[in-house]
Amino acid sequence: MAILSSPKKVDPPKSGFRLHAPQLWEWAVAAVVLLLFIWWKQPQQVPVIVYKAAQFCTAVYIAHLIDVVFFKPEEDEPRDIVLASKEIARAMVYGATVLGLTLGI
């Protein structure tokens, strides 16, 4: 077993706060373009899209809370079939939570 070293100290930037460009900015631009297109073609659908996006974000947050409560990470956890089945169970909890909340079940 390898001995883990402590993480390096990261010095704060010297020039103050810097905003880094998001890694998925292309998807954000595509989402805004699609939202503007829907607003142009059928403006009555924009509140529905915003509502569904809020539902999805809330469902993912609740799924994360459930994941933290039921699947607490262990430091000396073996990397074998038990871990793989645990990861599958976590994915099923996320999927079921998101589907349940977004479908209104």
N, C-alpha and C positions, 0 to 999 in steps of 0.2 A: 504494500500500500504506500503510495507516495505521500510525502508530507506536504501539506498545503501551506504555502507561504501567505503571510498577511497581504492584503491588497495595498498597492502603492498609494501614497497620499497624493491627491490631485490638488494642485494649487489653483485658486480662483483666477480667472482672467484678469490681467493687469489693467485693461482699459475699461473695466466695468462690465455690465451685463451685455452679452452678445446673443442675438437670436440666430440660431442655426436653422438653415433651410430644412424643412421636413423631407424625409426620404421618399415619401409617397406623394409628392406634390402633383405629379401627373394625374393621379386618381382624383385628387381634390379639385383640380382644374376641370377634369371631365365631369365630375359631379355638379359643379357650378354651371357648366355649359348645358348639361342635360336639364338641370332645374330651370334655367332661363328659357330653354326651348319649350319645356312643359308650361311655363308661365305664359309664354307667347301664344301657344296653341290652345291651351285649356287652363286659364288662370284659376278656375274653381277647384282644380286638383292640387294646387300648391299646399293648402292647409292639411290635406290628407297625407301628402308626402312628408311634411314636417311632423305630423302626429305619428306616422309609422316609424320614422327615424328615431323619434323620442322613445317610442315603445321598444324598439330594438336596443337602443343604448341602455335603457333601464333593465331590460332582460339580461343583457350581457353583464351588467354590474351585479345583479342578483345572482346570476350563475357563478360569477367569481366569488361572491361571498359564500355561497354554498360549497364551492370547491375548497376554499380556505378552511371552512369549518370541518368538512368531512374527510378531506385528503390532506392532512397536515404533512409537510415535508419532513422526512427523517434524515439525519445526517449520515448514518451508517446503513443506508438502504441498499440492498443488493441490486445489481443490474442484471436481472434475469427475467424469466417469464412472468414472475409476480409483478414486477414493475411494469411490464408491457400490458398486463391485464388491468393494472391500476390506471394506466394512461388511457386505455380504451374506456374504462368506466367513467373517467373524468370527461372525456369527449362526449359520451352519451349524456351525462348530466348537463353539460353545456347545451348540447343540441336539444334535449327535451325541454329545458328551461326556456330557451329562446323561442322554440316553436310554440310552446304552451302560452307564453305571454304575448307573442305577436299574433297568434291566431285567436286569442281571447278565450282560451280553454281554462 
